Amino acid sequence: MPDGVGIPFQVLGPEDGPACILTPGGKGGISQMLDLGGFLAESGFKCLLHDRRNTEAADIGFGDGSKAEHDLQVEDTLHLLKHLDMSPAIFVGNSSGSRLSLLCALEEPSAVTALALMNMTGGKQAAKMLAHEYHLRYVKLLNRGGVEALANDNHYIDMVEQNPDNREKLRNLDPEVVRKVLESSGEFLKRSATFPVVGIDEEQLRSILCPALVIYSMGEPDDGMHTAAVARGLADILPGAAEDDSILIPRSNLELCRALVKFLRESHTCAKMGESDH
């Protein structure tokens, strides 16, 4: 990345296939999307999988403190796609990966051909819990024991195990920079308690015009954060979600994969037709 942060990635599928990027939920990375990426690659799509900064085997990096973590990850994602000559692409995300996909569409609409959004979070419980779990609990660690306390947290221990270079990167972190990034990132999630989905308000969602497929595949009972109601609400708002087929609740992984392939093919065809009109 431009700021020197290393981002591991894999590209699956034919070189000349329609470009897709798959981003998992939580702080997961490449391994969580290998099965789906493999299926889409076998179906003819060129699929990019990557570990986001500060997750899995990627480098630890917080920039200069002026941007929240999600903004840094959006920049990384768009930069990586351009570097690999895979922009524009169809964005396929799950949970936090769907949030990243939407944020990329807001940041650079021309880089996003279509959106397949799985299991998005929404509501007060989700906003509060995610803000704490992803960001604000680390602020408490910093306040208690500085960067050394971060280094002893399981998440960062795992990142060092997967990428030994992160041991030195942790030692060299400026705690004030890290605190700024984590606080702004946590507040970004916390203040979205009344938004249709965590992190993006209704006005922003209505400005995203590309084709969209909203998927809820976690079943019932839900966990109070990923819900069918959140998915339906999102589909009702996004202009690019087809009215008669805006939300998919698959009965099996095979049904999910087949529906994704159908949507991706249709979206790619529409994009190519749009290019020929100009």
C-alpha positions as CSV (number, residue, x, y, z in Angstrom):
1,M,0.0,0.0,0.0
2,P,1.2,3.6,-0.4
3,D,1.9,3.9,3.3
4,G,4.0,0.8,3.2
5,V,1.5,-1.6,4.8
6,G,1.7,-5.1,3.3
7,I,-1.6,-6.7,2.2
8,P,-1.5,-10.5,1.4
9,F,-3.8,-11.4,-1.5
10,Q,-4.7,-14.3,-3.9
11,V,-6.3,-14.1,-7.3
12,L,-8.4,-17.1,-8.4
13,G,-9.9,-17.9,-11.8
14,P,-9.3,-17.1,-15.4
15,E,-7.2,-14.0,-16.2
16,D,-9.9,-12.7,-18.6
17,G,-12.8,-13.4,-16.3
18,P,-15.1,-10.7,-14.9
19,A,-13.4,-9.2,-11.9
20,C,-14.8,-9.8,-8.4
21,I,-13.5,-9.1,-4.9
22,L,-14.6,-11.2,-2.0
23,T,-14.4,-9.8,1.6
24,P,-15.4,-11.9,4.7
25,G,-17.0,-10.9,7.9
26,G,-15.4,-10.1,11.3
27,K,-11.7,-9.7,11.0
28,G,-11.4,-12.7,8.8
29,G,-9.3,-12.9,5.6
30,I,-8.4,-15.0,2.6
31,S,-9.2,-18.4,4.2
32,Q,-12.8,-17.6,4.9
33,M,-13.6,-16.9,1.3
34,L,-11.5,-19.6,-0.4
35,D,-14.5,-22.0,-0.9
36,L,-16.8,-19.4,-2.4
37,G,-13.9,-17.9,-4.4
38,G,-13.1,-21.3,-5.8
39,F,-16.7,-21.8,-6.8
40,L,-16.9,-18.4,-8.5
41,A,-13.5,-19.0,-10.2
42,E,-14.7,-22.3,-11.6
43,S,-17.7,-20.4,-12.9
44,G,-15.5,-18.1,-14.9
45,F,-14.9,-15.2,-12.6
46,K,-11.5,-13.7,-11.7
47,C,-11.7,-13.4,-7.9
48,L,-9.5,-11.3,-5.6
49,L,-9.2,-12.4,-1.9
50,H,-7.2,-10.4,0.6
51,D,-6.4,-9.9,4.2
52,R,-7.4,-6.4,5.3
53,R,-4.8,-4.3,7.2
54,N,-4.8,-5.1,10.9
55,T,-6.3,-8.5,10.3
56,E,-5.0,-12.0,9.7
57,A,-1.5,-12.0,8.0
58,A,-1.6,-8.4,6.8
59,D,0.7,-5.8,8.3
60,I,-0.3,-3.8,11.3
61,G,-0.7,-0.1,10.4
62,F,-2.7,2.9,11.6
63,G,-1.4,5.6,9.2
64,D,-0.8,9.0,10.6
65,G,-3.9,9.0,12.8
66,S,-6.0,11.2,10.6
67,K,-8.2,8.5,9.2
68,A,-10.4,5.8,10.8
69,E,-9.5,2.2,10.2
70,H,-12.4,1.6,7.8
71,D,-11.2,4.5,5.6
72,L,-7.7,3.1,5.5
73,Q,-9.1,-0.3,4.5
74,V,-11.3,1.3,1.8
75,E,-8.1,3.0,0.4
76,D,-6.2,-0.3,0.5
77,T,-9.0,-2.2,-1.3
78,L,-9.4,0.4,-4.1
79,H,-5.6,0.7,-4.5
80,L,-5.1,-3.1,-4.7
81,L,-7.8,-3.4,-7.4
82,K,-6.2,-0.8,-9.5
83,H,-2.7,-2.2,-8.9
84,L,-3.9,-5.6,-10.2
85,D,-5.8,-4.0,-13.1
86,M,-9.1,-5.4,-11.7
87,S,-11.1,-2.2,-11.4
88,P,-14.0,-1.9,-11.8
89,A,-15.1,-5.1,-10.0
90,I,-18.1,-6.8,-8.5
91,F,-17.9,-6.6,-4.7
92,V,-19.1,-9.6,-2.7
93,G,-19.0,-9.2,1.0
94,N,-20.2,-10.9,4.2
95,S,-21.1,-8.8,7.3
96,S,-18.2,-6.4,7.9
97,G,-17.1,-7.3,4.3
98,S,-20.4,-6.0,3.1
99,R,-19.9,-2.8,5.0
100,L,-16.5,-2.3,3.4
101,S,-18.0,-3.0,0.0
102,L,-20.7,-0.3,0.5
103,L,-18.0,2.2,1.7
104,C,-16.0,1.5,-1.4
105,A,-19.0,2.2,-3.5
106,L,-19.5,5.5,-1.7
107,E,-15.8,6.5,-2.0
108,E,-15.4,5.6,-5.7
109,P,-18.6,4.5,-7.5
110,S,-16.8,4.0,-10.8
111,A,-14.8,1.1,-9.2
112,V,-17.9,-0.9,-8.2
113,T,-19.8,-2.8,-11.0
114,A,-22.3,-4.4,-8.6
115,L,-22.7,-5.3,-4.9
116,A,-23.6,-8.7,-3.4
117,L,-24.2,-8.0,0.3
118,M,-24.5,-10.9,2.7
119,N,-25.6,-10.8,6.4
120,M,-25.2,-7.1,7.2
121,T,-25.5,-5.9,10.7
122,G,-27.9,-3.3,12.0
123,G,-29.4,-1.9,15.1
124,K,-28.4,-0.6,18.5
125,Q,-27.0,-3.9,19.8
126,A,-24.8,-4.4,16.7
127,A,-23.5,-0.8,16.7
128,K,-22.6,-0.9,20.4
129,M,-21.1,-4.4,20.4
130,L,-19.1,-4.0,17.2
131,A,-17.7,-0.6,18.3
132,H,-16.5,-2.2,21.5
133,E,-15.2,-5.5,20.1
134,Y,-13.4,-4.1,17.1
135,H,-12.1,-0.8,18.4
136,L,-13.0,0.6,21.8
137,R,-11.8,-2.3,23.9
138,Y,-8.3,-1.8,22.5
139,V,-8.5,1.9,23.6
140,K,-9.0,0.6,27.1
141,L,-6.0,-1.7,26.7
142,L,-3.8,1.2,25.5
143,N,-4.9,3.4,28.4
144,R,-4.0,0.7,30.9
145,G,-0.7,-0.6,29.5
146,G,0.2,1.1,26.3
147,V,1.3,-0.7,23.1
148,E,2.7,-3.6,25.2
149,A,-0.9,-4.3,26.4
150,L,-2.0,-4.5,22.7
151,A,0.8,-6.9,22.0
152,N,-0.5,-9.3,24.7
153,D,-4.0,-9.3,23.3
154,N,-5.0,-12.5,21.5
155,H,-5.8,-10.7,18.2
156,Y,-2.4,-9.2,17.9
157,I,-0.7,-12.3,19.2
158,D,-2.4,-14.2,16.3
159,M,-1.3,-11.5,13.8
160,V,2.3,-11.8,14.9
161,E,2.1,-15.6,14.6
162,Q,0.8,-15.3,11.0
163,N,3.2,-12.5,10.1
164,P,6.4,-12.2,12.3
165,D,7.2,-8.8,10.9
166,N,4.3,-7.5,13.0
167,R,6.2,-8.0,16.2
168,E,8.5,-5.0,15.2
169,K,5.6,-3.0,13.8
170,L,3.8,-3.3,17.1
171,R,6.9,-2.1,19.0
172,N,7.1,0.9,16.8
173,L,3.5,2.0,17.0
174,D,2.8,5.5,18.3
175,P,0.2,5.0,21.0
176,E,-1.4,8.4,20.4
177,V,-1.8,7.6,16.7
178,V,-3.3,4.2,17.5
179,R,-5.7,5.8,20.0
180,K,-6.9,8.4,17.5
181,V,-7.7,5.7,14.9
182,L,-9.4,3.3,17.3
183,E,-11.5,6.0,18.9
184,S,-12.7,7.5,15.6
185,S,-13.4,4.0,14.3
186,G,-15.4,3.1,17.3
187,E,-17.4,6.3,17.3
188,F,-18.1,5.7,13.6
189,L,-19.8,2.4,14.4
190,K,-21.5,3.6,17.7
191,R,-23.2,6.6,16.1
192,S,-24.9,4.4,13.5
193,A,-27.2,2.7,16.0
194,T,-30.3,4.1,14.2
195,F,-29.0,3.6,10.7
196,P,-30.5,1.0,8.4
197,V,-27.1,-0.9,8.6
198,V,-24.1,-0.3,10.8
199,G,-21.8,2.4,9.3
200,I,-24.0,3.8,6.5
201,D,-27.0,6.0,6.8
202,E,-30.1,6.0,4.6
203,E,-29.1,9.0,2.5
204,Q,-25.8,7.4,1.7
205,L,-27.4,4.1,0.8
206,R,-29.8,5.8,-1.6
207,S,-26.9,7.4,-3.4
208,I,-25.5,4.0,-4.4
209,L,-27.0,3.2,-7.8
210,C,-25.2,0.1,-9.0
211,P,-27.0,-3.3,-9.1
212,A,-27.3,-4.9,-5.7
213,L,-28.3,-8.3,-4.3
214,V,-28.9,-8.5,-0.6
215,I,-28.6,-11.9,1.0
216,Y,-29.5,-13.3,4.5
217,S,-28.1,-16.8,5.0
218,M,-27.7,-17.1,8.8
219,G,-31.1,-18.6,9.5
220,E,-33.3,-18.4,12.6
221,P,-33.2,-17.6,15.4
222,D,-30.9,-14.7,14.5
223,D,-28.2,-13.3,16.8
224,G,-29.8,-9.9,17.2
225,M,-27.2,-8.2,14.9
226,H,-27.4,-10.0,11.6
227,T,-31.1,-10.3,10.9
228,A,-33.5,-10.8,8.0
229,A,-35.2,-7.6,8.9
230,V,-32.0,-5.6,8.5
231,A,-31.5,-7.3,5.1
232,R,-35.0,-6.5,3.9
233,G,-34.7,-2.9,5.1
234,L,-31.4,-2.6,3.2
235,A,-32.9,-4.1,0.0
236,D,-35.9,-1.7,0.2
237,I,-33.5,1.3,0.3
238,L,-30.9,0.5,-2.2
239,P,-32.0,1.8,-5.7
240,G,-30.1,-1.0,-7.5
241,A,-31.9,-3.9,-5.7
242,A,-34.4,-5.4,-8.0
243,E,-37.9,-5.1,-6.6
244,D,-39.0,-8.7,-7.4
245,D,-35.7,-10.3,-6.2
246,S,-34.1,-7.9,-3.9
247,I,-33.3,-10.3,-1.0
248,L,-32.2,-13.9,-1.1
249,I,-32.7,-16.3,1.8
250,P,-30.9,-19.4,0.5
251,R,-31.8,-22.9,1.8
252,S,-28.4,-24.3,1.1
253,N,-24.8,-23.2,0.2
254,L,-25.4,-24.5,-3.3
255,E,-28.5,-22.3,-3.7
256,L,-26.5,-19.3,-2.5
257,C,-23.6,-20.0,-4.9
258,R,-25.8,-20.5,-7.9
259,A,-27.8,-17.4,-7.2
260,L,-24.5,-15.4,-6.8
261,V,-23.2,-16.7,-10.1
262,K,-26.5,-15.7,-11.8
263,F,-26.4,-12.2,-10.3
264,L,-22.7,-11.7,-11.1
265,R,-23.2,-12.8,-14.7
266,E,-26.2,-10.5,-15.2
267,S,-24.4,-7.6,-13.6
268,H,-21.3,-8.1,-15.8
269,T,-23.5,-8.3,-18.9
270,C,-25.3,-5.1,-17.9
271,A,-22.0,-3.3,-17.3
272,K,-20.6,-4.4,-20.7
273,M,-23.8,-3.2,-22.4
274,G,-23.5,0.2,-20.6
275,E,-19.9,0.5,-21.8
276,S,-21.0,-0.1,-25.4
277,D,-23.6,2.7,-25.2
278,H,-20.9,5.3,-24.5
